[in-house]
Amino acid sequence: MRDYFTRLTLVTLATAFPLLAAPAPARADGAWVEVNPSSIQAGYRVGIRGSCQENLNDAVAKSEAFGEVKMAPANGFVVSAVTIPASANPRGYTVKLFCANGSTATTTMYVIGMEHPSKGPATGGGGTATSATGPLVLTGGGLAALAAGAGLGLMALRRRRA
């Protein structure tokens, strides 16, 4: 169990730097491209957004991580979404935008590798709070507090009389 937490801590620290130092959209020849999120776990979906100056024509995004994807004009940008294959190795991948007018732009996307535990830790499940004896435990605690308050009240009255 301790080994699992050590590995989880190391993976978290190793992935924190790329997450905090996320690259800005790359701009070249008036074109730019960005991947959101810029750090993603293999098997999950990313959005790709870019600009080819006029944004009236389709564009293409290519990367070793996902191959080639067609990007269509929408809301003043060229956009697409793609699922990163679960077999993608954890590392940085270049994403390159190819515009119809010949402009190109590149950015970097980071695929992170994280292990999934097969099941959660055995934490007990909160048996006292969820069992049939739960209300009895709570009632007993309330009665004990009431009795302690009454006892303190009686002691205070006796001291006043003396």
SULGIGI-V388069 format. One record per residue. N is the residue number from 1. BURIAL is I if it has 24 or more other C-alpha atoms within 12 Angstrom, else O. D_FIRST is the distance of its C-alpha to the first C-alpha in whole Angstrom. Layout:
n=N burial=BURIAL d_first=D_FIRST
n=N burial=BURIAL d_first=D_FIRST
This chain:
n=1 burial=O d_first=0
n=2 burial=O d_first=4
n=3 burial=O d_first=5
n=4 burial=O d_first=5
n=5 burial=O d_first=7
n=6 burial=O d_first=9
n=7 burial=O d_first=10
n=8 burial=O d_first=11
n=9 burial=O d_first=13
n=10 burial=O d_first=15
n=11 burial=O d_first=16
n=12 burial=O d_first=17
n=13 burial=O d_first=19
n=14 burial=O d_first=20
n=15 burial=I d_first=21
n=16 burial=O d_first=23
n=17 burial=O d_first=26
n=18 burial=I d_first=27
n=19 burial=I d_first=27
n=20 burial=O d_first=28
n=21 burial=O d_first=31
n=22 burial=O d_first=32
n=23 burial=I d_first=35
n=24 burial=O d_first=38
n=25 burial=I d_first=40
n=26 burial=I d_first=42
n=27 burial=O d_first=46
n=28 burial=O d_first=49
n=29 burial=O d_first=52
n=30 burial=O d_first=52
n=31 burial=I d_first=49
n=32 burial=I d_first=45
n=33 burial=I d_first=42
n=34 burial=I d_first=39
n=35 burial=I d_first=35
n=36 burial=I d_first=34
n=37 burial=I d_first=31
n=38 burial=I d_first=31
n=39 burial=I d_first=27
n=40 burial=I d_first=26
n=41 burial=I d_first=23
n=42 burial=I d_first=25
n=43 burial=O d_first=26
n=44 burial=I d_first=27
n=45 burial=O d_first=31
n=46 burial=I d_first=32
n=47 burial=I d_first=36
n=48 burial=I d_first=38
n=49 burial=I d_first=41
n=50 burial=I d_first=44
n=51 burial=I d_first=48
n=52 burial=I d_first=51
n=53 burial=I d_first=53
n=54 burial=O d_first=55
n=55 burial=I d_first=52
n=56 burial=O d_first=55
n=57 burial=I d_first=54
n=58 burial=I d_first=50
n=59 burial=I d_first=48
n=60 burial=I d_first=46
n=61 burial=I d_first=42
n=62 burial=I d_first=41
n=63 burial=I d_first=37
n=64 burial=I d_first=35
n=65 burial=I d_first=33
n=66 burial=I d_first=35
n=67 burial=O d_first=38
n=68 burial=O d_first=41
n=69 burial=I d_first=41
n=70 burial=I d_first=45
n=71 burial=I d_first=45
n=72 burial=I d_first=48
n=73 burial=I d_first=49
n=74 burial=O d_first=48
n=75 burial=O d_first=49
n=76 burial=O d_first=50
n=77 burial=I d_first=48
n=78 burial=I d_first=46
n=79 burial=I d_first=43
n=80 burial=I d_first=41
n=81 burial=I d_first=37
n=82 burial=I d_first=35
n=83 burial=I d_first=32
n=84 burial=I d_first=30
n=85 burial=O d_first=29
n=86 burial=O d_first=26
n=87 burial=O d_first=26
n=88 burial=I d_first=27
n=89 burial=O d_first=26
n=90 burial=I d_first=24
n=91 burial=O d_first=27
n=92 burial=I d_first=30
n=93 burial=I d_first=33
n=94 burial=I d_first=36
n=95 burial=I d_first=38
n=96 burial=I d_first=42
n=97 burial=I d_first=44
n=98 burial=I d_first=48
n=99 burial=I d_first=50
n=100 burial=I d_first=53
n=101 burial=O d_first=56
n=102 burial=O d_first=54
n=103 burial=I d_first=52
n=104 burial=I d_first=48
n=105 burial=I d_first=45
n=106 burial=I d_first=42
n=107 burial=I d_first=38
n=108 burial=I d_first=35
n=109 burial=I d_first=32
n=110 burial=I d_first=28
n=111 burial=I d_first=26
n=112 burial=I d_first=22
n=113 burial=I d_first=19
n=114 burial=I d_first=16
n=115 burial=O d_first=14
n=116 burial=O d_first=14
n=117 burial=O d_first=11
n=118 burial=O d_first=13
n=119 burial=O d_first=12
n=120 burial=O d_first=11
n=121 burial=O d_first=9
n=122 burial=O d_first=11
n=123 burial=O d_first=13
n=124 burial=O d_first=16
n=125 burial=O d_first=18
n=126 burial=O d_first=21
n=127 burial=O d_first=23
n=128 burial=O d_first=25
n=129 burial=O d_first=26
n=130 burial=O d_first=27
n=131 burial=O d_first=28
n=132 burial=O d_first=32
n=133 burial=O d_first=32
n=134 burial=O d_first=30
n=135 burial=O d_first=34
n=136 burial=O d_first=35
n=137 burial=O d_first=32
n=138 burial=O d_first=34
n=139 burial=O d_first=37
n=140 burial=O d_first=37
n=141 burial=O d_first=35
n=142 burial=O d_first=38
n=143 burial=O d_first=41
n=144 burial=O d_first=39
n=145 burial=O d_first=40
n=146 burial=O d_first=43
n=147 burial=O d_first=44
n=148 burial=O d_first=43
n=149 burial=O d_first=45
n=150 burial=O d_first=48
n=151 burial=O d_first=48
n=152 burial=O d_first=48
n=153 burial=O d_first=51
n=154 burial=O d_first=53
n=155 burial=O d_first=52
n=156 burial=O d_first=54
n=157 burial=O d_first=57
n=158 burial=O d_first=58
n=159 burial=O d_first=57
n=160 burial=O d_first=60
n=161 burial=O d_first=62
n=162 burial=O d_first=62
